[in-house]
Amino acid sequence: MSTIRMVLRICALASHPLDVARMQHSYPCFRQMSTDAQSIAARLSASGIFRTQGLIGGKWTEAYDGNTIKVHNPATGDVIANVPCMGKRETSDAISSAYDAFNSWSKLTANERSRRLRKWYDLLIAHKEELGQLITLEQGKPLNEAMGEVNYGASFIEFYAEEAKRVYGDIIPATLADRRLFSLKQPVGVVGAITPWNFPLAMITRKVGPALACGCTVVIKPSELTPLTALAAAELSLQAGIPPGVVNVVMGNASDIGDTLLASPQVRKITFTGSTAVGKKLMAGSAATVKKISLELGGNAPCIVFDDADLDVAVKGSLAAKFRNSGQTCVCANRIIVQEGIYEKFANAFANAVQNLKVGNGFTEGVAQGPLINEAAVQKVESFVQDAVSKGAKVMLGGKRHSLGMTFYEPTVISDANSEMLVSREEVFGPVAPLLRFKTEEEAIRIANDTNAGLASYIFTTNVQRSWRVAEALEYGLVGINEGLISTEVAPFGGFKQSGLGREGSKYGIDEYLEIKYVCLGNMDRA
């Protein structure tokens, strides 16, 4: 039994401080955990949201062959839990459950679906603390950020609870007097939702919210690195009255699960957030059954700081855009492109701000940067920094593993970067900020657009005319002007070029889960 599961059982018995003391004496594993860890374990146990099995047809299920995978806390390396290592058979059953549930769920009134989604939102908010703690436990981000993710993730369920009642069709003026023409929107069917580890709640709700709102059912495959938050959210969906089979969760063998979703003719839509390389494979695999597909893929976000920018605003915005979630977001500023007149002043102010970022376990008060997700992520960051230095860049700050060990990496600022370095060409997905110089507005736009990616971009300027010109010239799906945190449930999220297809969030996001049907009614002039 994993340590956390044993502690959860113990905490269920320990309702009084004296009981806790007895447990500390009797169970070494409990005694060795910090007070904070004990409190977290007790809270999770009492909340009833801590699940370690897959969800198929409303039943919590182990892998059919009994295999499991370990979920680790990246800050400590501790095993949090063992979860099922599922594959083809479990995924096939989950698809069948979703397909069967679609017949009834899609026929509920929009108002009824809306009420259940609203109840799910209410439960997510009621369990915000526990969900935030789960996110920090398995993903590593600071607790304040994790709580912010719960609010952000829940906002998609709230928004689409409202949008469920606004899936409108159209009456079309007829070309002949005896005909009536109209269009209506219907749910596409079973959706396979494949989600990443960096936002283990929000990347699920941003997909599942609109899918359920319009009448689709879902099979969720969360990352094997962070499945516990997904399972907790699924538990709360059941508590909200969303029927069995509408939401299913399988995890384990990623290739087997993905291939099964792609091969099934019952799955009519794939939605994915992750790397461009995997997105291309899913796009190719969807061709055999001609599935609808939405892809939110990698980024290479430019952050352009013009000479006329407000320095304080630019430093604060660039810091937020770069170092949130330890640099592990697809919209993180990957290249900070600074005009030569303000370059030195900005670089020094920015490095000073970065130096003040506190690194540590996400449960420690005041921590702004947690660990990277695993050792492979650290090695990637190290290779990018080494490449930059070998090509002439200078490390102003950081540039190495943190003294805390594990997968902690120092917040890093690199000056004199250029477009030939890996940190400029590829997504670093870590706490490394390369600073590049430019002279003219045209050069800044050229540098920014010189990439196959096109997800997020940022501009800092006090010139209104320039902000419009540059925003329109940037080949990106999102543009933040004098702001580093721009994602919201009410605005469309998605990229240009190889950063993906489709949009999530906003009124546009629900269209990704709908088919448009045209109906022609003839012989209307007959009695």
matplotlib code that plots the C-alpha trace (Angstrom):
import matplotlib.pyplot as plt

x = [0.0, 1.4, 2.3, -0.5, -3.2, -2.1, -2.0, -5.5, -6.8, -5.1, -6.4, -10.0, -9.6, -7.8, -10.6, -9.0, -5.4, -4.9, -5.8, -3.2, -0.6, -1.4, -1.1, 2.2, 3.5, 2.0, 2.6, 6.2, 5.1, 2.7, 5.2, 7.8, 5.4, 5.4, 2.5, 1.4, 1.4, -0.7, -3.1, -3.4, -3.9, -6.6, -8.4, -8.3, -9.6, -12.4, -13.4, -14.0, -12.4, -9.2, -9.6, -6.9, -8.9, -10.1, -13.8, -15.7, -19.5, -19.8, -17.7, -14.3, -12.1, -8.6, -6.7, -8.0, -4.5, -3.8, -0.9, -0.3, 1.9, 3.3, 2.4, 5.2, 5.5, 8.1, 9.2, 10.2, 10.2, 7.7, 5.2, 1.8, -0.3, -0.5, -3.1, -4.2, -2.0, -4.9, -4.8, -6.8, -9.5, -10.3, -10.4, -12.8, -15.1, -14.9, -15.8, -18.8, -20.0, -19.7, -21.5, -24.4, -24.7, -24.8, -28.2, -29.8, -27.5, -27.8, -31.6, -31.8, -32.9, -30.2, -31.6, -31.1, -27.6, -26.9, -28.2, -25.9, -22.9, -23.6, -23.7, -20.4, -19.0, -20.3, -18.6, -15.3, -15.3, -16.5, -13.5, -11.0, -8.6, -8.4, -8.1, -5.4, -3.5, -3.8, -2.5, 0.5, 1.1, 1.3, 2.3, 4.5, 3.3, 3.0, -0.2, -1.4, -1.0, -2.7, -5.7, -5.7, -5.9, -8.9, -10.7, -9.7, -10.6, -14.0, -14.7, -15.0, -17.7, -19.6, -19.3, -20.5, -23.3, -24.6, -23.7, -25.6, -28.8, -27.5, -26.8, -28.9, -29.8, -31.0, -34.1, -32.8, -34.9, -36.2, -35.5, -38.9, -42.3, -43.3, -40.2, -38.9, -35.2, -33.4, -30.2, -29.8, -26.8, -26.4, -23.6, -20.9, -21.0, -18.3, -15.2, -11.8, -10.0, -6.3, -4.8, -1.4, 0.3, 0.9, -2.7, -4.2, -7.6, -8.0, -7.0, -9.8, -12.6, -11.8, -12.6, -15.2, -17.2, -18.3, -18.5, -21.0, -22.9, -24.0, -24.7, -21.5, -20.0, -16.3, -13.4, -10.7, -7.0, -5.1, -1.3, 0.1, 2.2, -0.9, -4.0, -5.2, -6.7, -8.6, -10.0, -11.1, -12.8, -14.6, -15.7, -17.3, -19.0, -20.8, -21.7, -23.1, -25.6, -23.9, -25.0, -22.7, -20.9, -21.1, -17.6, -15.0, -11.4, -8.7, -4.9, -1.8, -0.4, -0.6, 0.0, -2.6, -5.2, -4.6, -4.6, -7.9, -9.5, -8.3, -9.4, -12.9, -15.7, -17.8, -15.4, -16.3, -14.0, -10.5, -9.4, -5.8, -3.4, 0.3, 3.3, 3.2, 4.8, 2.1, -0.6, 0.6, 0.3, -3.2, -4.2, -2.9, -4.5, -7.9, -7.9, -8.9, -12.3, -12.5, -12.9, -13.3, -10.1, -9.0, -5.3, -3.8, -0.1, 3.4, 4.3, 7.3, 5.9, 7.7, 7.5, 8.4, 9.5, 9.7, 11.8, 8.7, 7.4, 6.7, 9.6, 7.8, 4.8, 7.1, 9.2, 6.1, 4.3, 7.3, 8.0, 4.4, 4.4, 7.7, 7.9, 4.4, 4.3, 8.1, 8.0, 6.0, 3.1, 2.4, 1.9, 5.0, 7.2, 9.9, 11.8, 12.0, 12.8, 14.0, 14.6, 18.3, 17.5, 16.0, 17.9, 20.4, 18.0, 15.3, 17.8, 19.1, 15.6, 14.3, 17.2, 16.7, 13.0, 13.8, 16.4, 13.7, 11.7, 11.6, 12.1, 10.9, 8.2, 4.8, 3.4, 6.0, 4.7, 6.1, 7.3, 6.9, 8.6, 8.2, 10.1, 10.1, 7.9, 10.6, 14.3, 13.8, 12.5, 15.6, 17.9, 16.2, 16.6, 20.3, 20.9, 19.2, 21.3, 24.5, 23.7, 23.1, 26.3, 28.3, 26.9, 27.8, 25.0, 25.8, 24.1, 23.1, 21.4, 20.9, 21.9, 22.1, 20.2, 19.0, 20.7, 17.4, 18.2, 15.5, 14.1, 14.4, 16.2, 17.3, 15.3, 17.6, 18.1, 20.3, 21.5, 22.8, 20.7, 20.0, 17.7, 20.1, 20.0, 17.7, 16.2, 14.9, 14.0, 12.3, 10.0, 12.3, 9.3, 11.3, 12.4, 14.8, 14.4, 16.6, 16.9, 17.3, 18.0, 16.3, 16.5, 13.3, 9.6, 9.9, 12.8, 10.9, 8.0, 10.3, 12.0, 8.7, 7.2, 10.3, 8.9, 6.5, 4.6, 1.9, 0.1, 0.7, 2.6, 3.1, 3.8, 4.9, 4.5, 2.8, 2.2, -1.4, -0.9, 2.1, 0.1, -2.5, 0.1, 2.1, -0.9, -2.2, 1.2, 1.9, 1.1, -0.3, -3.7, -3.3, -1.8, -1.3, -0.6, 1.0, -0.2, 1.4, -1.5, -4.2, -6.1, -9.7, -12.8, -14.6, -12.0, -11.0, -7.8, -5.8, -3.0, -1.9, 0.4, 1.7, 0.4, -2.9, -6.4, -9.6, -10.4, -11.2, -13.1, -15.5, -18.7, -16.5, -15.3, -18.6, -18.7, -15.9, -18.3, -21.2, -22.4, -24.6, -27.5, -29.5, -33.2, -35.3, -39.1, -41.1, -44.7, -45.6, -48.4, -50.5, -53.6]
y = [0.0, 3.5, 5.8, 8.3, 5.6, 4.2, 7.7, 8.3, 5.2, 6.3, 9.8, 8.5, 7.0, 10.0, 12.5, 13.9, 15.2, 12.4, 9.9, 11.6, 11.2, 7.5, 7.1, 8.9, 6.4, 3.3, 4.0, 5.0, 6.2, 8.6, 9.8, 10.5, 12.8, 16.5, 18.1, 19.7, 16.4, 14.8, 17.7, 17.3, 13.6, 14.0, 16.6, 14.5, 11.5, 13.5, 15.1, 11.8, 13.0, 11.1, 8.3, 6.0, 3.9, 4.5, 5.4, 3.4, 3.5, 5.1, 2.3, 2.8, 0.2, -1.3, -2.3, -5.7, -7.2, -5.7, -3.6, -0.2, 2.9, 5.1, 8.8, 10.8, 14.1, 15.9, 18.1, 15.1, 12.1, 10.3, 8.0, 9.5, 6.6, 3.7, 4.0, 1.5, 1.0, 0.7, -0.1, -1.2, -3.3, -0.7, 2.0, 0.0, -0.5, 3.2, 4.1, 1.7, 3.2, 6.7, 5.6, 4.1, 7.1, 9.5, 8.3, 9.6, 12.5, 14.1, 14.0, 15.8, 19.4, 22.0, 23.4, 20.0, 19.6, 23.2, 22.5, 19.5, 21.3, 24.2, 21.7, 20.3, 23.8, 24.4, 21.2, 22.1, 25.5, 23.9, 21.5, 24.2, 23.7, 19.9, 20.1, 22.7, 20.5, 17.5, 19.6, 20.7, 17.1, 15.6, 18.5, 20.6, 24.1, 26.5, 26.1, 29.6, 28.8, 25.5, 27.2, 29.7, 26.8, 25.4, 28.7, 28.9, 25.3, 25.6, 28.8, 26.7, 24.5, 27.6, 29.3, 26.3, 25.6, 28.9, 28.4, 25.0, 27.0, 29.1, 26.5, 28.2, 27.3, 29.5, 30.0, 30.4, 32.4, 29.8, 30.0, 28.6, 29.6, 26.1, 25.3, 26.1, 25.9, 25.8, 24.7, 23.1, 22.1, 18.7, 17.1, 15.3, 12.2, 10.5, 12.7, 11.4, 14.1, 13.7, 16.1, 17.1, 17.3, 21.0, 22.0, 18.7, 20.3, 23.2, 21.3, 18.8, 21.3, 23.4, 20.4, 18.5, 21.6, 22.4, 18.8, 18.0, 21.3, 20.4, 16.8, 14.9, 12.2, 11.9, 9.5, 11.4, 10.2, 12.4, 12.4, 9.4, 11.9, 13.7, 11.5, 12.2, 15.6, 14.2, 11.4, 13.8, 16.0, 12.9, 11.9, 15.4, 15.0, 11.9, 13.7, 16.5, 14.1, 13.7, 10.2, 7.2, 6.8, 10.4, 11.0, 8.2, 8.3, 5.8, 6.2, 4.1, 2.9, 6.1, 4.6, 1.8, 4.2, 6.7, 4.1, 2.7, 6.1, 6.7, 3.4, 3.4, 4.5, 5.3, 8.1, 11.0, 13.7, 13.9, 16.9, 17.1, 19.5, 18.6, 18.6, 19.3, 16.0, 14.0, 16.3, 15.4, 11.7, 12.1, 14.2, 11.5, 8.7, 10.5, 10.3, 6.7, 7.3, 11.1, 12.3, 16.0, 17.1, 20.0, 20.4, 22.9, 22.3, 23.7, 27.4, 29.6, 32.8, 36.1, 38.9, 42.1, 45.0, 48.3, 51.4, 53.3, 50.6, 51.3, 49.5, 48.4, 47.1, 45.3, 43.6, 42.6, 41.3, 39.5, 37.9, 36.5, 35.4, 33.5, 32.0, 30.9, 27.2, 27.2, 28.0, 24.9, 26.4, 26.5, 30.2, 31.0, 33.8, 31.7, 34.6, 38.1, 40.4, 43.8, 47.0, 48.1, 51.5, 49.9, 46.5, 47.0, 48.8, 46.1, 43.2, 44.5, 45.2, 41.9, 39.9, 41.6, 40.7, 37.1, 36.9, 37.5, 34.5, 32.0, 28.4, 25.4, 22.9, 24.2, 23.9, 26.2, 29.8, 32.4, 29.9, 31.3, 28.5, 24.8, 21.8, 20.8, 17.8, 15.2, 14.5, 14.5, 18.1, 19.2, 17.6, 19.4, 22.7, 22.0, 21.1, 24.3, 26.5, 24.7, 25.2, 28.9, 29.5, 27.5, 29.9, 33.1, 33.8, 34.9, 33.6, 36.7, 34.7, 31.0, 28.5, 25.4, 23.0, 24.4, 23.5, 21.9, 19.0, 16.7, 18.5, 22.0, 24.4, 27.9, 30.7, 31.7, 34.8, 34.6, 37.7, 38.1, 35.3, 35.0, 33.2, 30.4, 29.0, 26.2, 28.5, 30.6, 27.9, 25.4, 25.5, 25.2, 24.5, 25.5, 28.6, 30.0, 33.5, 34.3, 38.0, 39.0, 42.5, 44.3, 47.7, 48.4, 47.4, 45.5, 43.5, 42.6, 41.3, 39.3, 37.7, 37.0, 35.4, 33.3, 30.1, 27.3, 28.0, 30.6, 30.3, 33.2, 36.5, 39.6, 43.3, 46.0, 49.5, 52.8, 53.7, 52.8, 52.9, 50.5, 48.1, 47.8, 47.5, 44.8, 42.9, 42.6, 41.6, 38.9, 35.4, 34.2, 33.2, 35.2, 38.6, 40.2, 44.0, 45.3, 42.1, 38.8, 36.7, 36.8, 33.4, 33.5, 31.3, 34.1, 34.5, 32.1, 30.1, 28.5, 28.9, 29.6, 27.5, 24.3, 25.4, 23.7, 23.7, 25.0, 27.1, 26.4, 28.6, 31.4, 31.0, 29.7, 26.7, 24.9, 24.9, 22.3, 19.7, 20.4, 19.3, 21.6, 19.9, 21.5, 20.6, 21.4, 21.1, 20.9, 21.0, 23.7, 25.2, 22.1, 21.9]
z = [0.0, -0.9, 2.0, 1.3, 1.1, 4.5, 6.0, 4.6, 6.4, 9.6, 9.4, 8.9, 12.4, 13.9, 14.8, 17.9, 18.7, 21.1, 18.4, 16.1, 18.8, 19.1, 15.4, 15.3, 17.9, 16.2, 12.5, 11.5, 8.1, 9.7, 12.3, 9.5, 7.6, 8.3, 10.1, 6.9, 5.1, 7.9, 7.6, 3.9, 4.1, 6.7, 4.7, 1.5, 3.4, 4.9, 1.6, -0.2, -3.4, -3.3, -5.9, -7.2, -9.7, -13.2, -13.9, -16.4, -16.7, -13.3, -11.5, -10.0, -11.7, -11.4, -14.5, -15.7, -15.5, -12.1, -13.3, -11.7, -12.1, -9.4, -9.0, -7.5, -5.8, -7.9, -4.9, -2.8, -5.0, -2.6, -4.1, -3.5, -4.9, -7.2, -10.0, -12.6, -15.7, -18.2, -21.9, -24.9, -23.1, -20.5, -23.1, -25.3, -22.4, -21.5, -25.1, -25.0, -21.8, -23.2, -26.4, -24.4, -22.2, -25.1, -26.1, -22.9, -22.0, -25.4, -25.1, -21.8, -22.2, -22.3, -19.0, -17.3, -18.5, -17.4, -13.8, -13.4, -14.8, -12.4, -9.5, -10.6, -10.6, -7.1, -5.9, -7.5, -5.7, -2.4, -2.6, -3.9, -1.0, -1.4, -5.2, -4.9, -2.5, -4.8, -7.7, -5.7, -4.4, -7.9, -10.1, -7.8, -8.5, -5.5, -3.6, -4.4, -8.1, -7.7, -6.0, -8.9, -11.3, -9.5, -9.9, -13.5, -14.2, -12.5, -14.5, -17.7, -16.1, -14.9, -18.3, -20.3, -17.8, -19.1, -22.7, -22.7, -23.0, -26.0, -28.7, -31.3, -34.9, -37.7, -39.9, -43.5, -46.1, -48.6, -52.3, -53.1, -51.6, -50.6, -48.6, -45.1, -44.4, -41.1, -39.5, -36.1, -34.0, -32.5, -30.4, -32.3, -30.0, -27.9, -27.3, -26.5, -24.4, -24.0, -21.4, -20.1, -16.7, -16.4, -15.7, -14.5, -13.8, -16.1, -19.3, -18.5, -17.7, -20.7, -22.9, -20.9, -20.0, -23.6, -24.6, -21.8, -22.2, -25.8, -25.1, -25.8, -23.5, -22.8, -22.3, -20.5, -20.7, -18.2, -18.0, -16.1, -14.1, -12.7, -12.7, -9.2, -9.9, -12.9, -10.8, -8.0, -10.6, -12.0, -8.5, -8.1, -11.5, -10.2, -7.0, -9.1, -10.7, -14.1, -15.0, -15.1, -18.4, -19.3, -17.8, -18.0, -17.0, -18.1, -17.7, -18.1, -21.4, -23.4, -26.9, -26.3, -25.0, -27.8, -30.5, -29.2, -29.2, -32.7, -34.1, -32.6, -35.0, -31.9, -31.0, -33.2, -31.8, -30.4, -28.4, -27.3, -25.4, -25.6, -27.9, -31.6, -32.3, -30.6, -32.1, -35.6, -34.8, -33.5, -36.5, -38.9, -36.8, -36.9, -40.7, -40.9, -39.3, -40.3, -36.7, -35.8, -34.0, -31.9, -31.1, -28.6, -29.2, -28.4, -28.4, -28.8, -27.4, -28.1, -25.5, -27.3, -25.1, -26.9, -25.9, -25.0, -22.6, -19.0, -17.4, -14.3, -16.3, -18.7, -16.0, -14.0, -17.1, -18.5, -15.1, -15.0, -18.6, -18.2, -14.7, -13.9, -13.2, -13.3, -17.0, -17.8, -19.7, -23.5, -23.3, -21.3, -22.8, -24.5, -26.0, -24.5, -27.4, -26.1, -28.1, -27.9, -26.3, -23.1, -23.3, -20.5, -18.2, -18.7, -18.4, -15.0, -13.6, -14.9, -13.4, -10.0, -10.0, -11.0, -8.2, -5.7, -6.7, -3.9, -5.0, -2.9, -2.1, -3.3, 0.2, 1.7, 2.3, -0.1, -2.7, -6.2, -8.1, -7.5, -9.1, -12.7, -13.4, -13.7, -14.4, -18.2, -17.9, -16.0, -18.5, -21.3, -19.6, -18.9, -22.6, -23.8, -21.4, -22.4, -26.1, -25.6, -23.7, -26.3, -28.9, -27.1, -24.6, -21.1, -17.9, -15.9, -13.2, -12.4, -15.0, -13.0, -10.8, -7.5, -4.2, -3.1, -5.4, -6.9, -10.0, -8.8, -11.2, -10.5, -12.2, -15.0, -17.2, -20.3, -22.1, -25.6, -26.9, -30.7, -33.0, -33.7, -30.2, -29.0, -26.4, -29.3, -31.7, -29.4, -26.4, -23.3, -20.9, -17.9, -15.9, -18.4, -19.9, -22.9, -23.8, -27.4, -28.9, -31.8, -33.4, -35.3, -35.0, -38.3, -37.0, -33.8, -35.8, -38.1, -35.1, -33.4, -36.4, -37.4, -35.9, -36.8, -33.6, -33.2, -29.9, -27.5, -27.8, -25.7, -26.4, -24.0, -25.3, -24.4, -28.1, -28.9, -32.7, -32.4, -30.2, -32.9, -35.8, -34.0, -32.7, -36.2, -37.7, -35.2, -36.4, -33.1, -31.8, -28.6, -28.1, -24.7, -24.7, -21.5, -19.7, -19.0, -17.9, -20.6, -20.5, -19.5, -20.0, -21.9, -24.6, -27.4, -26.8, -29.6, -32.0, -35.6, -37.7, -36.0, -32.6, -33.3, -34.7, -33.2, -30.2, -26.6, -24.2, -25.0, -27.1, -29.9, -27.9, -27.9, -31.7, -31.7, -30.2, -32.5, -35.9, -38.0, -39.6, -42.5, -42.8, -45.8, -45.3, -48.5, -49.7, -47.3, -49.6, -49.4, -47.2]

ax = plt.figure().add_subplot(projection="3d")
ax.plot(x, y, z, "-o")
ax.set_aspect("equal")
plt.show()
